[in-house]
Amino acid sequence: MNRRDKQILHIALPSIVSNITVPLLGLVDVAITGHLGSAAYIGAIAVGGMLFNIIYWMFAFLRMGTSGMTAQALGARNLTEVAAVMQRALSVAIVISMVMLCLQVPIREGALLIIRPSSEVVAFTCIYFNICIWGAPAALMLFVLTGWFVGMQNSKAPMLVAMIQNVANIVLSFTFVYGFDMKIEGVAWGTVLAQYIGLISALVFFVPYYLRIKKYYQKKTAFASSALIKFFSLNKDIFLRTCCLILVHFFFIAAGAKQGDMELAVNTMLMQLFTLYSYIMDGFAFAGEAMVGKAIGGKMKVIYDDTVRRLFRWGWGVAALFTLAYFLFGKAFLSLLTDQETVLETAQVYQPWTLLFPLCGIAAFIWDGVYIGATATKGMLISMASGMVVFFLLYFLLVPWLGNHGLWIAFVTYLATRGISQTFMRKRIWKT
């Protein structure tokens, strides 16, 4: 195996493990609350979990922006900037989390006004939210540390942190709920404490790096006006791009619900297949962030071209495997999610669209990693905005005519549009 292929797998595989642990937390929380005696507990976890997913998703630029800038500074052997990126991003994360804590009441009330759950679910959601919001500083600082580790070509540390955090969450939640009879409060406190345990673990892994780079840290460099302008310019593009992504995905859910409970259930199950694929492809995107950023920072054009070429080879291989797996075992996977025959029968009608996930999504995932590594965030924003426009255009044109099939056509075309537009803009990456 080529040395660069080994590098890709060295970064991608731990990142994939980290990604796969993410849904475990939600499943454990649902499993715990599902035995508390009221469906309202499950509803509170669903609403509260969705709310925090949206909030943290919006600030994912703290991870992505940090990753690309760190990798470029490392490639340029600019250890002063390597240290400065960390300090700059951590400071922004702390400020954002403090603002969130100060505005927690209007954030909570505004979200509940939009979602409008039942009064019982509202009461439990408020309890869950009021506790979990105190985990925001740890969550956002973990974004920064994860991005910085990936930029430093180290994806093992984030993987170990994710595993430690998940185990802590499971143990603490079970202990609080069943040991101290804390119910929804126990699940919330388990989540918050696990986030801080994850942060402490990440800081422990950071210490060896800190001892090497602390002598390069210069406060004046870290907070120079030109550096801050670049930082906020890049992250503004990623933030807007994430808003477009959130809008598409949550409109997709809402559009399914509008067509009926059966379509909502089927779409939710089929989207699990897309989510599984995205967890794997995100690992290769992380490898792209780290390796492309380092190549561009070191002005190594030949290595950059070879890295992108090999990333796409791995991407096409993974896409082919997933397409085959969904064709052969898609029905078996769906039967693990439900035993209701009517839902499974309806799902078979729309399952062919899942075969297009890998092929339509490969370019979008790989190019996202490349663009982040290159800090070519304007191109990412343009491609996402283009995909969003195409999604809504096809939705309003096709859904009245084709129903749920029209919704799926809009979604897979949105994925393809992102990748195609990034492919057309790829020559600008090195120039940028």
N, C-alpha and C positions, 0 to 999 in steps of 0.2 A: 504493500500500500504506500502511495506517495506520502512524503512528509507533510505536505499541506493538507492532504485528506485526513491524516492523523490529527493535525491541529484542529480541523473542523470538528471532528468527532470528540476531541478532548474538551471542547467548549460546548458543543451541542448536546451531548449525552447527559451531563449533569444538569444542564438547563431543562432538558425534557423531564428528568426526574423531579426537579423543582416544580415545574408546571403541573405535572400530574398530581402532585400532593395538594394543589389548590382546592379542587372540588371535594377532597376528603373532609375538609373542615365543615363545609356546608352539609354534607351527608351526615356527619356525626351530630351536628347541631339539630338537624331535622329528626334524626333517630332518637335523640334524647328528649326533645320536646314532644315527639309523637307518643311518648309514654307518660305524659304528665296529666292526661285526663281531659284535655280540652283541645278542640281543633283550633281555637283562637291562638294557642301557643305556637302552633305551626305557622299560622298566618302571620303572627308577629315576627317570627324568624324570617319568613319569606319577604315581608315588606321591609323590615329593618336591614336584612342582608342585601336586598336589591338597592336600597338607598345608599348604603355605604359602598357598595360596588360602584355605583355611579359617581359618588364623590371621589373615591380614590382613583377611579379610572380617569377622571378629568385631570388629575395631577400626576398621571403616569409620565409626563414630560420630565419629571424629576429623575426618573430612571433612564429614559431614553436619551435625553439631552446629555446627562452626565456620562453615559456610556460612550457616546460618539466623541465628545470633547476630550475625555480622558484617554481614549485609544489614540487619538491624533497627537496629543501631547506626548504620550509614551513613544509613539513612532518617531516623533521629532527629537526624542531624548531630552525633552524640556521638563525636567523634574520639578522646576519651580511652578510650572503651569499644572502639572499633575496634582501637586499639593493644593494649588489655588482652586482648581475645579471642585475638589472635595469641600473645601471651606466655603466656597461661594454657594454651592448647591445645598449644603447643610443649613446655612444661614437662611436661605430662601424657604426651605422646608419648615424650619422652626417658626418663621414669621407667618407662613400660611396656616400652620396648625394652631398658632395662637389666635389668629383671626377667626378660624373655625370654632374654637372654644368660646370666644366672645360672642359669636353670632349663632350659637347652637340652637337657641330657642326659635328665631325666625327661620333658620334652615329646616328644623324639625316640623314646625307648623306649616311652612310653605309646601314641603313635600307631602305631608298628610292631606293637605287641601287638594293637591293634584291627584293623589292616589285614591283617596276617599274609601278606606276600608271600613268595616263595621266598627261600632263603638267599642266592643270588647277587644277587637284586634288593635284599635287605636290605643287603648289603655296599656296593653302589654308592649306594643311597639314603642311607646314613650319611655317605658321603663328600660327596655333594651337599648334604645338610642341614647338616653341620658347617661348610661354607663359606658357604652362602647365609644362614644365621642371622645372620651379621655384617652383612648388609644391612638388618636390621630397623630400626635407628635412621633410616637414610635413607628407607626405605619409609614409616614412620609419620610422619616429619616432612614428607614429600611429601604425605601425606593432608591434613595441617593446612594447608600452603601452598596446595594445590589448592582446598580448601574456602574459605580466606580470599580467594583471587583471585575465585572465583565469587561470594562474598558482596559483593565490591567491584565486581560487574558486569563482570568481566574473565574471559572464558573463552579468550581467545587465548593468554595466557601458559601455562595448563595444556596447551593443545594443542601449543605449541611445545616445552614441556618433554617431553611424551610422545614427540614425534617425535625429539628429540635423544637421549633415553634409549633408544629402540628402535634407532635407527641405531647408537649406541654398543654396544649389546648384541650386535647382529648382527656388527659389525666385530670386537669383542673376542673373541667366542666363536669365530668362524672363525679368528682369528689364533692364539688359544691352542691350539685343537684341532689345526688343520692346520699351523700354523707351528711350534708348540712340542711337538706330540704329547702334549697334556695330557689328552685324552679327557674323562671326566666332570668332572674337576677344572677343565678349561678352560671348559666350559659354565657351571659354577657361578661361577667367578671372573669370567667375562664378565657374568653377571647382577648380581653384587654391585657391581662397578666401575661398571656402567651405572647402577645405582640412585644411587650417590654423584655421578655426573656429572649425573644428573637433578636431584638435590638442589642441587648447585652452580648449575645453570642456573636453577632456581626462585629461588634467593637473588639471583642477578644481576637477574632480573626484579623482585624485591621491592625492590631498592635505591631506585629512584625513589619508591616509596611510603614507604619508611622515612625518607627525607630529609624528606618532608612531614609525617609523623605523629610522628616521634621526640620532638618537643617536647611532645606531648600524653601521652606515656607516663608513668604513675605506678605504681610498684611496689605502693604501698599499695592502689590501686584494683584492680589486676590480681589480687591475691591476697587481697582482702577476703573474709571468711567468707561473707557473703551471696552474693557473686558465685560463689564456689567451690561453694556448695550448689546454686545454680541450674544451674551447669555440669554437675555430676555427676548431678543429677536428670534433666536433659534427656538426657544421654548414656546414663544407665542404661536409659531407655526404648528408645533406639535400639539399644543393645547387646542387650537382651532380644528386641527385634523381629528383629534380625539372627540371633540364635540360632534363633528359630522358623523363619525363612526357610531357614537352612542345614539344619535338621532335615527340612523338607519336601523340599528338592531332593535331598539325599543319600539320604533314604529312598526317593524316587522311583527313583533309580539302583539302589539295593539291591533294591527290589521287582521291577524289570525283570530283574535278574540272577537272582533267585530263580525266575523263570518259564522261564529257559533262555537259552542264548547267542544265539539268533536274536532273541528279544524284547529282550535287552540291546542288541544291535547296532542294531536298528531304533529303539528308544527314544532311543539316543544320537544317531543321525543326525537324527531328527525334532526333538530338543531343540536342534539347531544352528539350526533355523529360528526357534525361540523366542528363542534367544540373539541372533540377528541383529536381530530385531524389538526386543528389549530395549535393544540398543545405541543404536538410533535414538530410541526413546522416552525413554531416560535423558537425552538431550540436551535435550528439552523439559522434563523434570523439573528439570534444572539451571537452566533459564531460570525455572521456577516458583520455585525456591529463592531465586534472586537478586532477582527482581522483586517477588515477594510479600513477602519479608522487608523490602525497602526500603519498600514501600507501607505495611506494618503499622508499621514503625519510625517512619515519618513521619505516621502516623495518617491516611492518605489512603484512605478507604473506597471512593470512587468509582473510583480507580485500581486498587485491589485487586479490586473486582468485575469491572472491564473486563479486567484481566489474566487472571483465572481463566477468564472467558468465552472469551477469544481463545486461551488455551492449549488449551481443550477443542476449539475449532474446528480448530486445527492437529492435535490428537490424532486427531480423527475422520477428518480428511483422510488422515493417515498410515495409520491403521487400514484405511481403505477401499483404499488403494493396496496395502498388504501382503496383504490378503485376496484381491484380484484377482491379484496376482503369484503367490501361493502356489497359487491355483486353476489358473492358466495354466502356470506354470513350476516348480511344486513337484517334479514328477518329474524334470525336467531338472537341477534343483539337486542332488537326491539322487544322480543318476547321476554327478555330479562327485565325490561322496564315496566311491563304491564302484562296481565293475564286476561285482559278484557278482549274478547274475540272481535267485537265490533270495531274497537280502536285499531287493532292489528290489521284487520281487513282494510280499513280506510287508509292506514299508513302505507299498505302495499301499493295503493293507487299513486301516491306521491313519492314513494321511495326511489324511483329512477332518477329524480333530481339529485339525490345524494351522490350518485355516481359522477356528477359533474363538479362536486366540491373540490376534489383534489386537482383536477386539470384546470379549472377556472381560477383556483386560488393560489397555485404554486408561485406564479410570478409576483403576485402582490406580497406574499410573505417574504420571499427571498429579497426582492427589491426594497422592501421596508427596512430590512436589516442593513442592506448596502447603503441606502440613503441616510439612515441614522448614523452609521459609521462615518460617512462622508460629511455629516452635518448639513446635507443638502435638503433641509427641512421644507423649503419652499416647494420643491418638486413633490414631496410627500403630501403637502396640503393640497396642491393642484390636482393630484391624482385622486385623492379621497373626495374632494369636492366634485370632481367630474363623475366619479362613481355614484355619489349621492344624487346628483342631478339625474343621471340615467335611471337610477332606482325609482325615484319618485315619478319620473316621466312614464316609465313602463308600468308602474303601479296604476296610475290613473288611466292609462290607455287600455291595459289588459285585464285588470281585475274585474271590471264590470262585464267583460266579455267571457273570460276564462275562469273567473273565481279564484280559488286557491292556487291553481296552476299558474295563473298570471302573477301571483305574489312570488312564487318560487322562480319564475323566469326573471322577474325583476331582481331578485337577490343574487342569483348566479351570474347574471349579466353585470351587476354592480361589482362583484368580485373580479370578473374578467376585465372590466373597464379600468379598474385600479392598476392591474398588472400591465395591461396594454399601454396605458398612458405613461407609466413609469419606464417601460421599455423604450418608447419613443424619446423620452427625455434623458436617457441614460448617458448620452455623450456629454451632457452638461455637468455630470457629477465631477469628473476629474478637473474640468475647467473651474468649477465652483471652488 
